[in-house]
Amino acid sequence: MNAEFVNLTAENIGSEHLSCIIRSRKPHKGVEAKRQWLSERIKEGHVFRKLNVKAQVFIEYAPLETAWVPIVGDNYYYLYCLWVSGSYKGQGYGRALMEYCLADAKEKGKSGVCMLGAKKQKSWLSDQSFAKKFGFETVDATENGYELLALSFDGTTPKFAQNVKTPKIENRELTIYYDMQCPYVCRSVDMAKEYCKINDVPISLIQIDTLQKAKELPCVFNNWGVFYKGEFQTVNLLDEAALKRILNK
């Protein structure tokens, strides 16, 4: 196992490859939006650690107090993403990244680490069965099947903000909340805009651009949340087929 990892810093973020998107040779506006978003978050203790290759092998986490998610708790880390893809699977990289995060949390005196999960694994969320091997357990849940997983070091646990427990909004048109934490978000936003324009579908796109807005969201959130007819639909990024399925409900 090539165990050479790199942490993004204020000094290297402009030159390092963002391993969460690897299939673009041309300038990619999602990557640059992510880079700008990260440059601000790093100042707040956000960690992006990656294998030093052009591959999707990385972990991303932040202090819960400054993590852009509607989760409340004291002295936790929030784990946004842990991905190992392609030929790098099964070589111990995922374990090395998770162990780094847990060791970092303990070294900094954190109470634990938490992450978003679900009763049924969602395609845009990190592998919760893998996390459970390290002792993560469900500590809170919403009525629509999303779960908050946590590994507690001291017996305390975080929880979802009350505003996400029954996710409904007054606006009945297609409504998407998003931030720039994931470089694939731009692609999904552009697709939704174009599809709705062509098909004359009303749409509200709401960019979450402050920590306060993120903490006050009406739904669980990792970087994306979709409502239709006032009802929460998914945290999964959308392609056209997925968007059509929602609109046909």
Secondary structure, 3 states (H helix, E strand, C coil): CCCCEEECCCCCCCCCCCCCCCCCCCCCHHHHHHHHHHHHHHHHCCEEEEECCCCCEEEEEEEHHHCCCCEECCCEEEEEEEEECHHHCCCCHHHHHHHHHHHHHHHCCCCEEEEEEECCCCCCCCCHHHHHCCCCEEEEECCCCEEEEEEECCCCCCEECHHHCCCECCCCCEEEEECCCCCCHHHHHHHHHHHHHHCCCCEEEEECCCHHHHHCCCCCCCCEEEEECCEEEECCCCCHHHHHHHHCC
